[in-house]
Structure formats: structure tokens, C-alpha cells
Amino acid sequence: MPGNILFYGDNLEILRKHVQNDSVDLIYLDPPFNSQQVYNVFYTEKNGTRSQSQARAFEDTWTWDEKAARLYEQVVEEGGRISEALQSFRRLLGDSNLAAYLTMMAPRLVQLQRVLKPTGSIYLHCDPTASHYLKVLMDAVFGPANFRNEIVWKRTSAHSDPKRYGANIDIILFYTKRDSWVWNLLYRKHNQKYSDRFRRSDEDGRLWSDDNLTAKGLTGGGYQYEYKGVSSLWRVPLETMQKLDAEGKLHFTAKGGIRIKRYLDENKGVALQCLWDDIPPINSQARERLGYPTQKPQALLERIIGVSSNEGDLVLDPFCGCGTTIAAAHKMGRRWIGIDITHVAITLIKNRLNDSFEGEPDYNVQGVPVCAADAESLAKADPYQFQWWAVGLVGGRALDQKKGADKGIDGRLYFHDEQEGGITKQIILQVKSGHAAPANVRELIAVVEREKAQMGVLLSLQPPTPAMRAEAASAGSYKSPWRKEPFPRIQILSIPELLEGRRIEFPPSRQVNVTFRKSPRSMKGYHRTERLF
């Protein structure tokens, strides 16, 4: 199956319709944890402060309602171990929100098991509030015999929680599909205390420590012979002893003994264990921090991808959020599929790929509007997703109207166009999915003046009328130090125009656009295409 595909939509439907059986080498998923929270994307200004702009990323809240009940019935009626597990949860938990959450997860895990290759692995990232229930679901879907590890990741430093032990870990459940799987063992560096044992050095400066070569006291016997006047029961045969001597790896002690040299630079380190306390979380100053809730450090994903896949393999993340799995997979030469149900996430991922890799990114975006009819369908189905998609189409920050954003503002664009002072300037964005009129333009002009913004843009599903264009022209222009010709202060762009490639006229974005926090640059480059599935 081809890779480098970013899907917008419900991962259950996308998995069923677009991902083939036995096609994926590695799956990582970091689903919502049923924490009963609404997470927002916070944007960071150029000076490092957090912007007041925010957009709802996802609701980590599940309610037992008619939809959950219907999905429960569908899964239970299919029978099998997953049906039995859900029925047991229902008896234990009743019609609770946690039962709704587990009901949502069950059919998705079934689909993930279907698309995973026989040699594939899956890592489910969760927190202790639901990890024990999810492990039972994973046992039901993948089989208890295919459970490999419960990995504990120390996600924060020590802190105090009221009347309980500090909660500073996440759980990562590691399963395989069969009894043979891709495995590239990684090693952690030894600590300083271990390294300090290597105090001796050869003439070339290589550090070493000596170790016992005799087999006395060991079960299984050894090799009895004399070597250079020393007779003993040795751990290695005579041929190996001679080889070690020729390589200069024997240490002849002052007391007449023979020991083997262990060189520090030949020691791979400690084989990776199931406690991961060496990958810190993303703090407020981290270069890779994008402001996305629940963002995981890329080093965590690089470890998982490095252990359980090979170059060219296909990696899938069905809850891809801000795209950490995607960025790590592409950096490491893997193909990838990412799925998310919000346009906020899709926009963030597209910006992350553009920022992280040289050249124009090469990937498909499926499920997003590519024509006016697609845009109209999205606007009717979900006005908020249409709004966020339209704002993202021009590279803006979407605002969350549900959370009481400023009246008359659907998004913002920020830029700097002065050589000195670093003043942040802004463009107010409004989105109209229905009938637009000159009154809408006048409203935008008023908002621009109220916010002391430099410019305003109306993104309209329908083409503007001559009266609307006249109203926009009456607002005058914005003069930028970047060029002699001024920019129209109020602009109207229709969705069909945007889909054909037209963009907002404002100071050149490659130099001055600071709307999104940039991802660190990676070495790999590629090209991007978009289409509707």
C-alpha cells in the first residue's frame, strides 16, 4: 500500500474504506484518554508568550448516549471476544461515560488488528485512568499471547498531587499480531558510575576494565589447559584465548593471572527496558513545541519506530494530532498514514511538514475539499470544521467560537514587516458559509478598526457581489515598508478562488509570516499533492 497520506475524517470509516488488510508494519496511537477535558491549541507569539488565540483541537469527553448505545449494539452483535469484553464492561460500569469511551475504542482496535501485517507491532499510548480497561480490550482483539510489554514512560518530573502519589507516568501497551515480529534492539548509554569503572587505557588511549576469564564456580564446566605458564579452568577454548592475545585483549596481572580486557567503546550499553525515564516531556521552551495539547516528544516516537520497523516500512497513526508520528516516520525513511478528525490538526500537520523538511512536501491530503461542491458539503455538515478549514487554507489561526472568541473574528494572521521594533501586526479573518452582503464587509471594517488591525479578509463560500467589492475598496489600503505599492486594507476571497490558488495580498509570508510556531528543520525533503478520496 502506498504511504505518505494524510486523511481528514473519522478513523473508523477511513480504516474500513481505505486501508488494506495486512498492509501496515507499525501502528502507534495516542487516543483521547477520557480525561473529561476540552483541549485547545494555543499559539505562541514570536517573543515566546502565549497568544490569546486558541482553537479547539478535540474534546476528550465521551458520553453514553444514543450514538454510543447503537455502536455498542453493533459491536456486541458481531460476537467474539471483543463482544464478551464489552458486555462485561457494561455490566461493571453501566451506562457510564467510561463505557462509552471503551465502546468507541473497541471497533477501532478491531480495524487496526485487521490492517496490521503478520509481522507488525502496535503501541497504544494511554494513561493509568483507562490503561487497565484498554489492556483487556487489546487482549480480546490481539490475544493475550501477543502482549509483549507494558512500557512506563515518565512524562513529567516529580510533583505533588493532593492526597495521593504524584501522577507522572503514561502507559504504552505493546502488542504484536503474531509470534514473529520486527525487532531492532536499542541500547541506552551506561550511566557515569558504570563508565568510571574503565580507568585503565592502552597506548592509543582506549579505556578498558578487566574481567574474569576463569570458569571456576560456574555451572556448565569450562576448558582445562595451560596458557603462558598459567594453568586453570578457562571460560574460552585455547583457540579463542590465542585470538584474544593476538588482538591485545588479555591483561596479565602482577599476581600471575590472566584476565580479559573490556573496552568502553565496544560496550553497546544497556538493552532497552520497559521503564523509559530518559525521554523528557516537551517543556515550554522546547524547539519542537507547537502548542498542541498532548503533544509527545519526537524522540519517543523515534524510539518506537526505530525498534519496531525498518526503512521503507509503513507506519500508521489513526489519532495523529499535530503529526509527531508522521514527522518522526518521514525523518527515519518510513512511509506513513495519518488520520485526524479535525481541520485544526490537519492544518498544523501541513505546516509542520512544510517547516520540517526541505523543498515542497510530497504527500496526499485526502478528505479535504478540493472544489466548491466539496466545500459546500463540509459547510452544511459541520460549519465549525468548514470555518477552521477555510482559515487554514490561507495559513491563519482559527479561533474557537464555541469558547466565546471575540465577536466577528474567525481567525487571525500575524506578520512582521518592519526592520526594527519587531511590532506584531495582524490580519482579521472572517468566514461566511452562507449568503454574504455589503453589510458583512462593513462589519469586518468595524472589527478591524476595533482591534486596531492592519488588514481584514472576508473568506466567502460564494463569489462577492460588485457592491461588496465597492464597500471593501472604500476602506482604503495598508502601506507596508516591504514595497511601494500598498495592499488593499479589506480583501474578499471566495472559496473557489482560494482553491484555484489565489491568496491574501500581504507582505511576503516567507519573510514575515509568524502565524504558526515553526517546527525544527529536518534533512529530508519531499513534494506534496492534495486530492479528495
PEGI-V679259 format. One record per helix or strand of 2 or more residues. SS is the DSSP state (hx for helix, st for strand). FROM is the first residue (numbers start at 1). TO is the last residue. If there is no record, write none. Layout:
# PEGI-V679259
ss-><SS & SS>
from-><FROM & FROM>
to-><TO & TO>
This chain:
# PEGI-V679259
ss-><st & hx & st & st & st & hx & hx & hx & st & hx & hx & st & st & st & hx & st & st & st & st & hx & st & st & hx & st & st & hx & st & hx & st & hx & st & hx & hx & st & hx & st & st & hx & st & hx & st & st & st & hx & hx & st>
from-><5 & 11 & 24 & 37 & 50 & 66 & 81 & 97 & 116 & 131 & 144 & 147 & 169 & 187 & 192 & 200 & 207 & 223 & 230 & 238 & 250 & 258 & 264 & 270 & 275 & 298 & 314 & 324 & 335 & 343 & 364 & 372 & 383 & 397 & 401 & 411 & 425 & 438 & 455 & 466 & 477 & 487 & 490 & 495 & 509 & 529>
to-><8 & 18 & 29 & 44 & 60 & 77 & 93 & 115 & 126 & 142 & 146 & 154 & 176 & 188 & 195 & 201 & 212 & 227 & 234 & 246 & 252 & 263 & 266 & 271 & 276 & 308 & 317 & 331 & 340 & 356 & 366 & 381 & 393 & 398 & 403 & 415 & 432 & 450 & 460 & 473 & 478 & 488 & 494 & 499 & 512 & 530>
